[in-house]
Amino acid sequence: MSEIDERHPVITPRRVKFDWADTPLHWIPGEPVATHFINVLHLLLPAGERWFVHVYKQALPLVEDDERLFREVKGFMGQEAVHAYSHQGVLDRQMRGQGLDPRPLTDRIEWLFKRILGDRPPLPLISRKRWLVVRIGVIAGIEHYTAVLGQWILDARALDEAGADPTMMDLLRWHGAEEVEHRSVAFDVYEHVSGVYWRRFIAFFIGVLALPLTVYAGAAFLCRADPTLTGVRPRIRDYRRAVRRGLFPGNRFMLAAARAYLRRDYHPSRECSTQRALDYLAVSPAARTVGPKASG
C-alpha cells in the first residue's frame, strides 16, 4: 500500500445524491436548537462555495506556471461546486419541504458574497488584482476552518449516539472528508500569489471574526422560521449544552484552530488526516452509490 501524500492527495469531484424524504426537520432527535446551530452551515455554504468557485476562476491564470497546483485548483473548484449544490438541496427540499423557508436570510447571504465580497474593490485605492489576492487569503483562512471542522464531524460519535439522521450525517461527513482531502489547496494558492504573512493574518480575521455572530444570528433566524417552534430562541446555555454533549465544537476548539493557522510555519498538510477522510469516503452511502465525477 502506497503512502498517502498529505500535501498533494488526488482531488476528484464526486457526484453524490441525497434523498431527504425521510429526514425530519429536527434531525437530532429532541434537539431543535442544536440542530439549527449546525443547520447554519446549510445557510452559508451554497452561496459561499459558489463564491469560492467564482474567485478561483479568476485565480487560475495566476497559478498556470505551476502545473500541479493548477490541476489541484481545478479539482478543488469541482468539489466545491458539488458541495454548493448538495447543501442547496437541504434548503430547497429538507427545509422548505417541511415549512421552513430559509430564503429571507439566504438572499441576504447571497448579496453579501456578490456585493461586499464581489469583484469590485471596497475602496478606490485597492486595485482589482490586490483585492483578488485579499479574497484568496480570506478563502485560505476559511478553508482552514472547514478542514478542521470536517475532521471534527468525521470523529463526532456523540451525534450518532444522539440518533442524528443518517442521511444528514452522510452529507456532513462526505463534505467534511472532502474538505480534509483538499485542505492544502487554498493555502498553497495564497502562498503562490502572495505569501505575505501579515496579509494572511489580516485576511484570516476578515473571514472568521464574524463567525460566532453569524452562527448565533443564523440559528436565531432558523428558530423563528421553524413552524414547529413557538417562542424558542437560541441561548448561550443552549450552545454550551450542545458543546458539553459533543453535538457542536466549542470555543476552545475554535481558538486552538485559530492559533494553529496563525503560526508562521503553518501548513494545512500538518493538520487533519487524509487517510481518515478516505476511509469515510470509501463507505459513504452517497459517495459509494454514485462515485467520482467523470472528467472531460
TIFI-800073 format. One record per residue (C-alpha): x negated, y, z; residue in one letter. Coordinates in steps of 0.05 Angstrom, whole numbers, plus 5000, padded with zeros to 4 digits. Layout:
N
XYZa/...
END
This chain:
296
500050005000m/497050664978s/496151215030e/501251785025i/498452465005d/501752915058e/500053545019r/501953314949h/507352784950p/511252674886v/517253154887i/523152884847t/530253154848p/535352614867r/542352624841r/546852494900v/554252484912k/558252534977f/565552344988d/568652805041w/575552475041a/574552145109d/570252665143t/574053035198p/573553785206l/570253675274h/565353155251w/562053095320i/567952795360p/570453245416g/565153775399e/568354315355p/563554865377v/557354435369a/560054215301t/560754935279h/553755125304f/550954625254i/556154805202n/552955495197v/547755135152l/553255005101h/555055745101l/547855965088l/544855425045l/548655454979p/547156194968a/540256145000g/537955554959e/540455874894r/536556494914w/530356064923f/531055784853v/532156484824h/525856754858v/521656154837y/523756224764k/520256904768q/514356604805a/513056044755l/508656474709p/504256654769l/502355924780v/501555694708e/494055664718d/494855104770d/498054514734e/499554104796r/502654694834l/506654874772f/509354164770r/510954174844e/514654834838v/518954534783k/520553934828g/521954404886f/526854804844m/530354174822g/531253924893q/533654604918e/538854654863a/541753974884v/541754194957h/545754814939a/550854414900y/551553884955s/552754385011h/557654764967q/561654114966g/562354155042v/565154865036l/569854704978d/572354014998r/570853835070q/572454525100m/577554835052r/580954165044g/582654185118q/584854905121g/578455265139l/576855785086d/569455995091p/569656485033r/570457135072p/563557015102l/560156635045t/561957214998d/558157685044r/552257205047i/552157174970e/552057944970w/546157945019l/541857504975f/543757844910k/543258564933r/538958624995i/534058074973l/535258144899g/530458354844d/530759094857r/525659314910p/528859634971p/524060224968l/521860604906p/514460564924l/514659804922i/513359504853s/517458924828r/511358464830k/509758654902r/517058554921w/516757864887l/510757684930v/514357924993v/520257474976r/515556894962i/512757005031g/519657025062v/521356355028i/514856045054a/516956225126g/523955975117i/521455325086e/517155205148h/523455215190y/527454785141t/521854265144a/521354235220v/528954235225l/529053685173g/524353275216q/528853435276w/535253175243i/531652545220l/530052395293d/536452655325a/539151995354r/543752385401a/548152575342l/549051835324d/550551665397e/555752225398a/559351895339g/557652415286a/560752275219d/556151825177p/557252195111t/555552865142m/549452565176m/547252275109d/547752955076l/543753285132l/538452745135r/537752675059w/536853425055h/532253435115g/527952885085a/527053265020e/525253895059e/519753495094v/517653205027e/516753874992h/514654275054r/507854495026s/510254784961v/512855474983a/506755595027f/501955384971d/505455854923v/504656434972y/497356264983e/496356244908h/499556914893v/497357284955s/494456905015g/494057545057v/495457355130y/498558005153w/503557975096r/505257265114r/506257485186f/511058055167i/514757645115a/515957095166f/519457575212f/523657865156i/526157175143g/527356905213v/528457475262l/535857475246a/536556715254l/539456685325p/544457245309l/546356915244t/547656245278v/552056565331y/555757015281a/556856425234g/559355965289a/563956525315a/566956615246f/568055865238l/571555815305c/576156385287r/577556105218a/578655395244d/586255265241p/585754755297t/582555225347l/586055795384t/582256295425g/575855895422v/569256245411r/562056005418p/558756195483r/551556165507i/553455595553r/556355205494d/549755285458y/545855065519r/550454465530r/549454255457a/541854315466v/541953905531r/545853355496r/540853355438g/546053585388l/542354225369f/535054445372p/533454905429g/529655565436n/523255215457r/523354805393f/524355425350m/518955825386l/513955265381a/515355235306a/514155985300a/507455935337r/505255365291a/506855765229y/503356395253l/496656045265r/491556295216r/489555585199d/496755345189y/498554885132h/505254525125p/501953855108s/499753805181r/506953865205e/512253315200c/511552635167s/512552475093t/512851735110q/518651865157r/522252245102a/521051705051l/523451175099d/530051525106y/530751665031l/529850915019a/536050755060v/540351385049s/547051165022p/547551764976a/540351734951a/540550974941r/547250984904t/545251494851v/537751544853g/532752024821p/534852534770k/532452364701a/527252854676s/527853184609g/
END
